[in-house]
Amino acid sequence: MTAPTPETLSRLKAALGPGGWSDDPVVLAPLLHEWRGRYEGGTPLLARPSSTTGVAEVVRICAETGTAVVPQGGNTGLVGGQIPTGAEILLSLTRMTRIGPPDTVNNTLEVQAGAVLQTVQQAAEAAERRFPLSLASEGSATIGGLISTNAGGVHVLRYGSMRDLVLGLEAVLPDGRVWSGLTGLRKDNRGPDLKLLFIGAEGTLGIVTAATLKLFPRPADRAVAFVAVPSVEAALRLLRLAEEKAGGDISAFELMPRIGLDFVLRHMPDTRDPLKTRAPWYVLADVETARPGAADTLTAILETGAERGWLSDGVIAASAAQEAELWRLRESLSEVQKQEGGSIKHDISVPVSRMADFIRRASAAVEAACPGARPVPFGHLGDGNVHFNISQPLTEDMGRDRTAFLARWEEIAQIVHAIALELGGSISAEHGIGRMKRDELARTDPLRAELIRRLKQALDPKGIMNPGKVV
Ligand SMILES: Cc1cc2nc3c(=O)[nH]c(=O)nc-3n(C[C@H](O)[C@H](O)[C@H](O)COP(=O)(O)OP(=O)(O)OC[C@H]3O[C@@H](n4cnc5c(N)ncnc54)[C@H](O)[C@@H]3O)c2cc1C
């Protein structure tokens, strides 16, 4: 990969116009730094086009001159995919934020790729509809980034991931042509579903510029419970019981270990333990119903669960403020791990029935390899997806030992991934591959990596779209 020549940069700047680009180090700095601090990058130019035509013009110049492009949305991705390594131009979609208007008969909403998820949720809400994707980064993550990582979040159990929520999309191809697949059709069998090529491609096959999203009716009622459970097995029994009693109304079923709750209570101001007794595991369950009565449904689930010994304590939020308090415990989990020293992170999935086995085996294997290491598995239990994060052992000099602990990332990841794969799982449930897991993907599934490479070769023969990411 070679850096663009001064002539190429001049052409790009002229095409973008004043306000459409920057090479000011102060402007660039936050965009070249990944949220977790794992990746720092560099770029000769930030391009900020304001329209699809503008994106297409930039990509056309890049294709002609062999200049590499890294698309970026809200820079909340967790695998380094959005960070350029030095020679690529950084193409930010954050000026392309147009939303709607919603089509409340078709239940769809057309948005530009730079629209922030929270704003999209609000636009749906204003039309008395719901866009159900929800995750802790929703105040910054953009629709283009969420599509490109096939983001999941806390409501996959009920609504699916981004792949299930996108009906159509528009993308600028690596040669600068625009493929317009924006459609609100729920049935369209004109050959293979091309939009799926771009969902989860992490910007390696083209640049998503707009999408048609599915909207849903707003639930009439909601109830949230925080429940202490004796084991992961018990939590899963409770999930199936909840489905029996509430059908499709269970919209989130999240797992937290006691150590994670302790981290939150220690480091997050204004938090408190909602229950009186300690338990090894907790579940945060969300029920949303089309008619009033969500709390009654949840109460019935908890009563039967308690009779069967699948929970030892629990509380149902009595107000919206309490619901938010309970959710804050769960959503602070990523943040508070930073306060506990180095954290080696895994985003794995296994079939739901194998999750207890996975957590038990992976915890034992990690503790054997690194005595004192503290596993903090948490997340989307209902989807068979936990973030199997491991905090460094407690020592006298945490700062010094942090570096030595993090140096073991690849070794520990291989141990954890081997167990997930043996149980029929995946090394990336929802965050993608990016730079972080590129070599691990090739090592653990070489044929998959080869097929992705062939696909990329077909669509991007010059290899200018986000090179070095995914494959
Ligand atoms: C606190 C926190 C919690 C999170 N929780 C979850 C969670 O529960 N579930 C989950 O799935 N994820 C979660 N994430 C990660 C999630 O992947 C990102 O939040 C989001 O999907 C990325 O959106 P973004 O706009 O920030 O994209 P970026 O970070 O800017 O980019 C992500 C990737 O997409 C590419 N890209 C960006 N925009 C485009 C575009 N328009 N066209 C083509 N490629 C593009 C980039 O090149 C990069 O490879 C979390 C992140 C944080 C920080």
The ligand as an ORCA input file, in Angstrom:
! r2SCAN-3c Opt
* xyz 0 1
  C     -19.548      0.504     24.764
  C     -19.774     -0.300     23.507
  C     -20.746     -1.292     23.496
  C     -20.968     -2.028     22.340
  N     -21.934     -2.989     22.379
  C     -22.174     -3.704     21.281
  C     -23.212     -4.698     21.283
  O     -23.879     -4.923     22.281
  N     -23.415     -5.366     20.142
  C     -22.689     -5.149     19.016
  O     -22.937     -5.779     18.001
  N     -21.696     -4.248     18.988
  C     -21.429     -3.521     20.086
  N     -20.450     -2.575     20.051
  C     -19.611     -2.452     18.836
  C     -20.334     -2.071     17.553
  O     -19.752     -2.831     16.518
  C     -20.201     -0.684     17.131
  O     -20.747      0.092     18.175
  C     -20.944     -0.307     15.822
  O     -21.509     -1.371     15.131
  C     -20.006      0.365     14.873
  O     -20.618      1.527     14.394
  P     -19.733      2.813     14.085
  O     -20.587      3.761     13.340
  O     -19.089      3.320     15.312
  O     -18.659      2.208     13.092
  P     -17.070      2.353     13.070
  O     -16.506      1.944     14.379
  O     -16.712      3.692     12.592
  O     -16.712      1.269     11.992
  C     -16.877     -0.104     12.228
  C     -16.535     -0.889     10.954
  O     -17.470     -0.587      9.929
  C     -16.821      0.034      8.806
  N     -17.720      1.101      8.373
  C     -18.192      2.147      9.096
  N     -19.068      2.853      8.374
  C     -19.154      2.267      7.170
  C     -19.893      2.513      5.987
  N     -20.760      3.522      5.905
  N     -19.716      1.691      4.932
  C     -18.854      0.649      4.990
  N     -18.129      0.362      6.071
  C     -18.296      1.145      7.161
  C     -15.489      0.519      9.315
  O     -14.524      0.572      8.287
  C     -15.173     -0.537     10.359
  O     -14.639     -1.673      9.746
  C     -20.190     -1.807     21.189
  C     -19.219     -0.805     21.194
  C     -19.004     -0.056     22.336
  C     -17.956      1.018     22.307
*
